[in-house]
């Protein structure tokens, strides 16, 4: 549950949704991919796929053991990288 709501509807929608590399290659803006190798919901290979196909993409690897970086022990570091990315992008 996230903020008192189930994310089931969104998760079920995502199960049938795929994005091909052709679409990712068309993203014209710098992109920050935030992901954790410990995420039990989404494999890290999804971040690697995005990084390999989005021009100007960079990785911010979180050490959180779940899906939400903002509740992890390295929240400050990830937040700082996100803030820097947004200010310079």
C-alpha positions in Angstrom: 0.0 0.0 0.0 1.2 3.5 -0.9 -0.3 6.4 0.9 -3.2 4.2 2.0 -3.9 3.0 -1.5 -3.2 -0.3 -3.2 -0.9 -0.1 -6.2 -2.4 -3.3 -7.6 -4.3 -1.6 -10.5 -1.1 0.1 -11.7 1.0 -3.0 -11.3 -1.6 -5.1 -13.2 -1.5 -2.5 -16.0 2.3 -2.6 -16.1 2.3 -6.4 -16.5 1.0 -6.2 -20.1 2.9 -3.0 -21.0 6.2 -3.1 -22.9 8.3 -0.4 -24.4 10.5 -1.3 -27.4 14.0 0.1 -27.9 12.9 2.2 -30.9 10.6 4.2 -28.6 13.3 4.6 -25.9 15.8 5.8 -28.5 13.5 8.7 -29.4 13.6 10.2 -25.9 15.2 13.6 -26.6 15.9 14.8 -23.0 18.5 13.7 -20.4 17.0 10.9 -18.3 17.8 9.8 -14.8 17.1 6.1 -14.1 16.8 5.4 -10.3 16.8 1.7 -9.4 18.1 -0.8 -6.9 19.6 -4.2 -7.5 17.6 -5.3 -4.4 14.2 -4.3 -5.8 12.0 -7.4 -5.5 9.3 -5.9 -7.7 11.2 -4.9 -10.8 14.4 -6.6 -12.0 17.5 -4.5 -12.3 17.7 -5.6 -15.9 14.9 -3.2 -16.6 17.1 -0.3 -15.6 20.0 -1.7 -17.7 17.6 -2.0 -20.7 16.6 1.6 -20.3 20.2 2.8 -19.9 21.2 0.9 -23.0 18.6 2.5 -25.2 17.8 6.0 -23.9 20.3 8.5 -25.2 21.8 10.7 -22.5 20.5 8.4 -19.7 22.4 8.0 -16.5 21.9 5.7 -13.5 21.4 6.5 -9.9 21.7 3.2 -8.1 19.8 3.1 -4.8 20.7 0.7 -2.1 17.1 0.3 -0.9 15.9 -3.3 -0.5 12.5 -2.5 -1.8 10.9 -0.5 -4.6 10.7 3.0 -3.0 14.1 4.7 -2.7 12.7 7.5 -0.5 12.3 5.1 2.4 15.8 3.6 2.1 18.9 4.3 4.1 20.6 6.2 1.3 17.7 8.5 0.6 19.8 11.6 1.2 22.4 10.5 -1.4 19.8 9.6 -4.0 17.9 12.8 -3.4 21.0 14.9 -3.8 21.8 13.1 -7.1 18.2 13.7 -8.3 18.3 17.4 -7.3 21.7 17.9 -9.0 20.3 16.2 -12.2 17.2 18.4 -12.2 19.2 21.6 -11.7 21.7 20.8 -14.4 19.4 19.2 -17.0 
